[in-house]
Amino acid sequence: MVSTMATTADSPLGDVKFLTVAEVAAVMRVSKMTVYRLVHNGDLPAVRVGRSFRVPEQAVHDYLRDSYVETA
């Protein structure tokens, strides 16, 4: 199941920058398979375009911010 990003009055869809799976993998420094896994598990929202996925750039930043772990 793939979730989509909601459009709000503050952020019209035209202002959203979408990244490819390869670009997300490069930003996160993980493999493309890891990104696909995050998308398919619903951890990272994405839009399906044909046979590929596009991930909103802000969703990547939100995911990384929310996944941040403090260490001692």
CORTACOR-V857722 format. One record per pair of residues at least 12 apart in sequence whose ideal C-beta (glycine too) atoms are under 7 Angstrom apart, sorted by the first residue. I is the first residue (numbers start at 1). J is the second residue. Records with the same first field share a line. If there is no record, write none. Layout:
BEGIN
I: J / J
END
This chain:
BEGIN
1: 42
2: 39 / 46 / 48
3: 42 / 45
4: 45 / 47
5: 45 / 56 / 59
16: 56
17: 57
18: 47 / 54 / 55 / 56
19: 54 / 55 / 57 / 60
20: 54
21: 35 / 36 / 53
24: 55 / 60
27: 60
28: 60 / 64
39: 53
43: 63
44: 59 / 63
45: 59
END
